[in-house]
Amino acid sequence: MVLAPGVITSNTGEGTRRVCPDRGASRQPSTSARGHRQGTFRELSRREGVALGDQDVSADDVDGEGRLVGWLEARLPGAEVVELDDFRRPQGSGFSAETQIFTARVVRDGVLAEEKFVLRRETPDPAVYPQQSPELDVEIDIQYRVMTALRDHSTVPVAPLVGYEADPAVLGAPFFVMRFVDGVVPIENPLYTTQGFFVDASPAERRRMIENGLRMLAQVHAVDHRAAGLDWLVPEGVVPGTRQQLDLWERYARHELGDRSHPLFDEAMAWLRARIPEDPFVGLCWGDPRPGNVIWCDFAPACVTDFEAVSIASPDQDLGWWLMFDHWVHETYGVERLEGEPTRDEQREIYAGFAGRDIPSSTFHEIFAATRYAAIVVRVMNRTVARGLAPADHTVWLVNPATVCLEDLLSRVRGASAEEQS
């Protein structure tokens, strides 16, 4: 998030402060990408109430501030919470949970200190992602449980957790609080491939960051989800894997589309169903792995965020999402790859090295990722219409950057047989 011109910092957690001074002019996407593709999502962000920059939030905007004070005191041993202040909504805070950063003035052993926290609260809108299990309908709960499991059963860095509250009587909806983690975040509006610390970095630093991100992704996939107590992500009687995820996401999309026709989605689903690969294994999948969901310190992950799309599935599904987003921040917006950035083929090989297995192709899972992303936009725009913030006859659900990305990926495989492209 941008706190001031020339300084970029993180949106969750606690750690060593790093800032990235703006040392030069920004690179810009092509005119067509900026005019139609990026503009569409800027409007989408405005309608969904997502900040394009840090926004000050008065304390009155957080219902029950006094109750939050008492709640925090009960979970901060030896601390008396004197005051809560400086509530902020971070830039690009997403379409699922409400996120607010705030400062607590606390007294410990007679000494007044300021401590920074992040609050994530469930919204009244339908969940952005499909339910992996009928019992899982509170995205805040899912995130907190997964972060707790990663904290206790892995080396994957997550923000220090303060506590989860299911009772809506406290703040009007379920929420959790974690400590603030300082670092830099490669935001996507504007694209981090066009300005900011990633552009200002050296080629070696850019490559190191991507390699470290892929190493961290392999660490997520190495987690024993059963030992970590995450088998609740698989409903009883369900066989997890790519076929099950394909069925889940198609049901989700068809429900959101209603009686509307989406020819590109239909084409993608037909292509995918003709080529369902054999899963190498199934395990914990992050669901939304991309550089923008990591807080970086010295080009290494300081904190991993946003687990509301978590599932038990093929790890190649996560890799496909990471690579699809690489396509999205480059080709979809007409942005040339910076010196030092590995190509997608190179990234697949880098990940394969960390995972300890061969991955000859990621085409299927990149297309599956873009198909899921296109379905998510339909859901998000349905929520926007339900709020009265967009007309019912809008067409953003049909034409948007996600569908541009999907069309581009499909155009590369049209006419190829199932044997030639898998």
C-alpha positions in Angstrom: 0.0 0.0 0.0 1.1 3.6 -0.6 1.4 5.6 2.6 3.0 8.6 1.0 4.7 9.4 -2.3 7.8 7.4 -2.6 7.1 5.0 0.3 5.4 1.6 0.1 4.7 -0.6 3.0 2.6 -3.6 3.9 -1.0 -4.2 4.9 -0.8 -6.9 7.6 1.3 -8.2 10.4 4.5 -7.3 12.4 8.2 -7.3 11.6 11.2 -5.3 10.5 10.3 -2.2 8.6 11.3 -2.0 4.9 10.4 0.8 2.6 11.0 1.2 -1.2 11.7 4.8 -2.3 10.5 5.6 -5.8 13.7 6.2 -7.6 12.5 6.7 -11.1 9.6 7.1 -13.6 6.9 4.4 -13.7 6.5 2.1 -16.6 3.1 2.2 -18.1 0.9 -0.5 -19.7 -0.1 -0.2 -23.4 -2.9 2.3 -24.1 -5.4 -0.4 -24.9 -4.7 -2.3 -21.7 -4.9 0.9 -19.6 -8.0 2.2 -21.3 -10.2 -0.9 -21.3 -8.7 -3.6 -19.2 -7.3 -1.8 -16.2 -10.1 0.8 -16.2 -12.7 -1.9 -15.9 -11.2 -3.2 -12.7 -10.7 0.3 -11.3 -14.4 0.9 -11.7 -15.1 -2.5 -10.2 -12.9 -1.6 -7.2 -14.8 1.7 -6.7 -18.1 -0.1 -6.8 -17.0 -2.8 -4.4 -15.7 -0.2 -1.9 -12.0 -1.3 -2.3 -9.6 1.5 -1.6 -7.2 2.5 -4.4 -5.0 4.1 -1.7 -4.9 4.2 2.1 -8.0 5.7 3.5 -8.4 7.2 6.9 -11.2 5.7 8.9 -12.7 7.4 11.9 -13.0 5.3 15.0 -16.8 5.6 14.7 -16.5 3.4 11.5 -15.6 0.4 13.7 -18.8 -0.5 15.5 -18.3 -1.2 19.1 -14.8 0.3 19.6 -15.3 0.0 23.4 -16.1 -3.7 23.0 -13.0 -4.1 20.8 -10.9 -2.6 23.6 -12.1 -5.1 26.1 -11.7 -7.9 23.6 -8.1 -7.0 23.0 -7.3 -6.6 26.6 -8.5 -10.2 27.3 -6.1 -11.4 24.6 -3.0 -9.3 25.3 -1.5 -10.7 28.5 -0.2 -8.0 30.9 -1.5 -5.1 28.7 -4.0 -2.4 29.5 -5.5 -1.0 26.3 -5.8 2.7 26.7 -7.0 3.8 23.3 -7.5 2.7 19.7 -6.5 5.1 16.9 -5.4 5.6 13.3 -7.9 3.2 11.7 -7.0 2.7 8.0 -8.3 0.6 5.2 -5.3 -0.6 3.1 -5.0 -0.1 -0.6 -6.3 -3.0 -2.7 -7.8 -4.8 0.3 -9.8 -7.2 -1.8 -13.4 -8.3 -2.3 -13.9 -10.7 0.6 -13.2 -9.6 4.1 -13.2 -6.0 5.4 -9.6 -5.1 6.4 -8.6 -2.4 8.8 -5.2 -1.5 10.2 -5.2 0.3 13.6 -2.9 1.4 16.4 -3.5 0.4 20.1 -2.0 2.5 22.8 -1.3 0.0 25.6 0.3 0.1 29.0 2.7 -2.7 30.0 4.5 -2.6 33.3 3.6 1.1 33.7 5.1 2.0 30.3 2.9 3.4 27.5 3.6 1.9 24.1 1.9 1.8 20.6 1.3 -1.5 19.0 -0.1 -2.0 15.5 -2.8 -4.5 14.5 -4.9 -5.7 11.6 -8.6 -6.5 11.9 -10.3 -8.6 9.3 -14.1 -8.8 9.6 -16.6 -10.8 7.6 -18.8 -8.8 5.2 -22.6 -9.4 4.8 -22.1 -10.3 1.2 -22.0 -13.9 -0.1 -18.5 -15.4 0.1 -16.3 -14.7 -3.0 -15.1 -18.2 -3.3 -17.2 -21.5 -3.6 -17.6 -23.5 -0.4 -15.1 -26.4 -0.3 -17.4 -28.0 2.4 -21.1 -27.3 3.2 -19.9 -26.4 6.7 -17.5 -23.7 5.5 -19.4 -20.5 4.9 -17.5 -18.0 7.0 -14.3 -16.9 5.1 -12.9 -15.2 8.2 -13.1 -18.5 10.1 -11.4 -20.4 7.3 -8.5 -17.9 7.1 -7.9 -17.9 10.8 -8.0 -21.7 11.1 -5.6 -22.2 8.2 -3.2 -19.5 9.5 -3.2 -21.2 12.9 -2.4 -24.6 11.3 0.4 -23.1 9.3 1.8 -21.4 12.4 1.8 -24.6 14.3 2.7 -27.1 11.6 4.9 -25.5 9.0 7.7 -23.0 8.3 5.3 -20.9 6.1 5.4 -17.3 7.6 2.1 -15.9 8.8 1.2 -12.9 10.8 1.2 -13.4 14.6 -2.4 -14.1 15.5 -4.2 -12.4 18.4 -7.5 -14.1 18.3 -10.8 -15.0 16.5 -14.3 -14.0 17.5 -17.3 -15.8 16.1 -19.9 -13.8 18.1 -21.3 -11.0 16.0 -22.4 -9.2 19.2 -18.8 -7.8 19.5 -18.3 -6.1 16.1 -21.5 -7.0 14.2 -19.8 -9.9 12.3 -17.2 -12.6 12.9 -13.6 -11.2 12.9 -10.0 -11.9 13.8 -7.1 -9.7 14.8 -3.4 -10.2 14.0 -0.4 -8.2 14.5 0.9 -5.9 11.7 3.8 -7.1 9.7 5.9 -4.5 8.0 7.3 -5.0 4.5 6.4 -4.2 0.9 3.5 -5.5 -1.1 3.4 -5.7 -4.9 0.0 -4.2 -5.5 -2.0 -4.8 -8.7 -3.8 -1.4 -9.1 -1.6 0.1 -10.4 0.3 -2.9 -11.5 3.5 -3.6 -9.6 5.1 -4.5 -13.0 4.7 -0.9 -14.1 5.7 1.1 -11.0 6.9 0.7 -7.4 9.6 -1.3 -5.6 9.5 -4.2 -8.1 10.3 -1.9 -11.0 13.0 -0.1 -9.0 14.6 -3.3 -7.9 17.7 -4.7 -9.6 17.3 -7.7 -12.1 18.9 -10.0 -9.5 16.5 -8.8 -6.8 13.5 -9.3 -9.0 14.6 -12.9 -9.8 15.4 -13.6 -6.1 11.9 -12.4 -5.2 10.1 -14.7 -7.7 12.4 -17.6 -6.7 11.7 -17.1 -3.0 7.9 -16.9 -3.7 8.0 -20.2 -5.6 10.1 -21.8 -2.8 7.4 -20.6 -0.3 4.7 -22.0 -2.5 6.4 -25.4 -2.4 6.6 -25.1 1.4 2.8 -24.6 1.6 2.4 -27.8 -0.5 4.7 -29.7 1.7 2.4 -29.3 4.7 0.8 -32.5 5.9 -2.8 -31.3 5.9 -4.0 -34.2 8.0 -1.3 -33.8 10.7 -2.1 -30.0 10.6 -5.8 -30.8 11.3 -7.0 -29.4 8.0 -8.9 -32.5 6.7 -12.1 -30.5 7.5 -11.6 -29.0 4.1 -12.7 -32.2 2.5 -16.4 -33.2 2.9 -17.1 -36.7 4.0 -17.4 -39.0 0.9 -15.6 -36.6 -1.4 -12.5 -37.6 -3.3 -10.4 -34.5 -3.5 -8.5 -33.6 -6.7 -8.7 -31.8 -10.0 -11.9 -33.5 -11.2 -13.7 -32.6 -7.9 -12.5 -29.0 -8.1 -13.6 -28.7 -11.7 -17.1 -29.9 -10.7 -17.2 -27.5 -7.8 -16.2 -24.4 -9.8 -18.5 -25.2 -12.6 -21.5 -25.5 -10.2 -20.4 -22.2 -8.6 -20.2 -20.4 -12.0 -23.4 -21.8 -13.4 -25.3 -20.7 -10.2 -23.8 -17.2 -10.5 -24.5 -16.9 -14.2 -28.2 -18.0 -13.9 -29.8 -17.9 -17.3 -27.0 -15.8 -18.8 -24.8 -17.2 -21.5 -21.0 -17.1 -21.2 -19.5 -18.6 -24.4 -15.9 -18.2 -23.3 -16.5 -20.0 -20.0 -18.3 -22.8 -21.8 -15.4 -23.2 -24.2 -12.9 -23.3 -21.4 -14.9 -25.9 -19.4 -15.2 -28.1 -22.5 -11.5 -27.8 -23.1 -10.7 -28.6 -19.5 -13.0 -31.6 -19.2 -11.5 -33.2 -22.3 -8.0 -33.0 -20.7 -8.3 -33.6 -16.9 -4.8 -34.6 -15.8 -3.8 -37.2 -13.3 -3.0 -35.5 -10.0 0.6 -36.0 -8.7 -0.9 -36.0 -5.2 -3.4 -33.9 -3.4 -2.6 -31.7 -0.4 -3.0 -28.2 1.0 -3.5 -25.6 -1.7 -3.3 -21.9 -0.9 -6.0 -21.0 -3.4 -4.8 -17.5 -4.3 -1.0 -17.7 -4.6 0.5 -14.6 -6.1 3.1 -12.0 -5.2 0.4 -9.5 -4.1 -0.7 -11.9 -1.3 2.8 -11.9 0.2 4.4 -9.2 2.3 8.1 -9.1 1.3 11.1 -8.1 3.3 14.4 -7.9 1.4 12.8 -9.8 -1.5 11.9 -12.7 0.7 8.4 -13.6 2.1 7.9 -12.1 5.6 4.2 -13.0 5.7 1.8 -15.0 3.6 -1.8 -13.7 3.5 -5.3 -14.4 2.2 -6.3 -18.1 2.6 -10.0 -17.8 2.0 -9.7 -19.8 -1.2 -7.8 -22.7 0.4 -8.6 -26.3 -0.6 -7.2 -29.8 -0.7 -6.3 -30.4 -4.3 -3.5 -30.9 -6.7 -0.5 -28.6 -6.0 -0.4 -28.0 -9.7 -3.7 -26.0 -9.3 -1.8 -23.5 -7.1 1.1 -23.3 -9.5 -1.3 -22.7 -12.4 -2.9 -19.8 -10.5 0.6 -18.2 -9.8 1.5 -18.5 -13.4 -1.8 -17.3 -14.7 -1.4 -14.1 -12.6 2.1 -13.7 -14.1 0.4 -13.7 -17.5 -2.2 -11.3 -16.1 0.3 -8.7 -15.0 2.2 -8.9 -18.2 0.5 -10.0 -21.4 -3.1 -9.1 -20.3 -2.0 -5.5 -19.8 0.6 -5.3 -22.5 3.5 -5.0 -20.1 6.9 -6.2 -21.1 8.7 -8.5 -18.8 11.4 -6.7 -16.8 15.0 -7.8 -16.8 15.6 -10.5 -14.3 12.0 -11.7 -14.2 11.9 -15.5 -15.0 9.6 -16.6 -17.8 6.7 -18.8 -16.9 8.5 -21.8 -18.2 11.5 -20.9 -16.0 9.2 -20.4 -13.0 7.6 -23.8 -13.6 11.1 -25.3 -13.6 12.1 -23.4 -10.5 9.1 -24.6 -8.6 9.6 -28.1 -9.8 13.1 -28.0 -8.3 11.8 -26.9 -4.9 9.0 -29.5 -5.1 11.3 -32.3 -6.1 9.3 -33.5 -9.1 9.0 -33.0 -12.8 6.2 -30.8 -14.1 6.4 -30.9 -17.9 3.4 -28.7 -18.5 1.2 -26.2 -16.6 -1.1 -25.3 -19.5 -4.2 -27.1 -18.1 -3.9 -25.5 -14.7 -3.2 -22.0 -16.1 -6.4 -22.2 -18.2 -8.3 -23.6 -15.2 -7.0 -20.7 -13.1 -8.2 -18.1 -15.6 -11.5 -19.9 -15.8 -11.9 -19.7 -12.1 -11.0 -16.1 -12.1 -13.6 -15.3 -14.7 -16.2 -17.0 -12.6 -15.1 -15.0 -9.5 -15.7 -11.8 -11.4 -19.3 -12.9 -12.1 -19.8 -13.5 -8.4 -18.2 -10.1 -7.5 -20.4 -8.2 -10.0 -23.5 -10.0 -8.8 -22.7 -8.7 -5.3 -22.2 -5.2 -6.7 -25.6 -5.3 -8.4 -27.2 -6.6 -5.2 -25.8 -3.6 -3.3 -27.4 -1.3 -5.9 -24.0 -0.1 -7.0 -24.2 -1.3 -10.6 -27.1 -1.6 -13.1 -28.5 -5.1 -13.6 -27.7 -4.9 -17.3 -24.0 -4.2 -17.0 -21.6 -6.5 -19.0 -18.5 -6.4 -16.7 -19.3 -10.0 -15.8 -18.7 -11.0 -19.4 -15.8 -8.7 -20.5 -13.1 -7.9 -18.0 -9.4 -8.5 -17.5 -10.0 -12.0 -16.3 -11.8 -12.9 -19.6 -9.1 -11.1 -21.6 -6.5 -13.4 -19.9 -8.6 -16.5 -20.4 -9.2 -15.7 -24.1 -5.4 -15.2 -24.6 -4.6 -18.5 -23.0 -7.3 -20.4 -24.9 -6.1 -18.8 -28.2 -2.8 -20.5 -27.8 -4.3 -24.0 -27.6 -7.3 -23.8 -30.0 -7.1 -26.5 -32.7 -4.7 -28.7 -30.7 -5.7 -32.2 -29.8 -6.1 -33.4 -26.2 -2.8 -35.3 -26.7 -1.0 -32.3 -28.0 -2.2 -29.9 -25.2 -2.6 -31.1 -21.7 
